[in-house]
C-alpha cells in the first residue's frame, strides 16, 4: 500500500507532516508513505525544506493520494505541467483525499464533480468559484474521495485512509497513539465520530 502525500513549495507543515506521522503508525508489510513533489526538495510556508521521497508521476500510480495544502496552491492550479501530470489521478482505482487548499486542486482536476467538500476558510471562496459546495464541517467523504478543512483535521483525513485500507481498529490505534495524554479516549471518539459516517457507504458501494 503506497500512500503519496502531494507536497509543493509553500506547503503547510501541519497538513503534510501530521498526516505523514499518523499514516506511518501503520507497520504492516508493504505499507509505505511518501512525500511526492515536483522537485527533489520543497520549502514550506515557514521555511522548512524537506526532501521528496517520491514524484508526482509515482503518486499517480499510488494506491492512495493525499493532496496537501499551502500558500501557493492557486499558482499550482494554474501550472499546466503539474496539472497535466495530476490529471492521471483516478478515484475509480485510488483513494484520494485533500486538505484545506488541496481541495481546490481536486476541484480543478474535476475529481469532486458535484460532491460537496471541506476546506479552510481562506480557500472557501476559491473552491466555491470552482462550482463546489463547501460544507461547514471538518471532514466529508463520498466513495473514494475525501476532503478535510482546517490544519488540525489532518488526523481525521489520515485516519480515513487507514480505516479504508487497514480497518477501523487500525485507525483507532493510530489516533490513540498521537492523541494528548489524559484525553486519548475522548479524542479518538471525537475523531471517529467525524469519519465513521463516511465509511459504511464506501463499504456498501464496494459490495
Order of alpha helices (4+ residues) and beta strands (2+ residues): beta-alpha-beta-beta-beta-beta-alpha-beta-alpha-alpha-beta-alpha-alpha-beta-beta-alpha-alpha-alpha-alpha
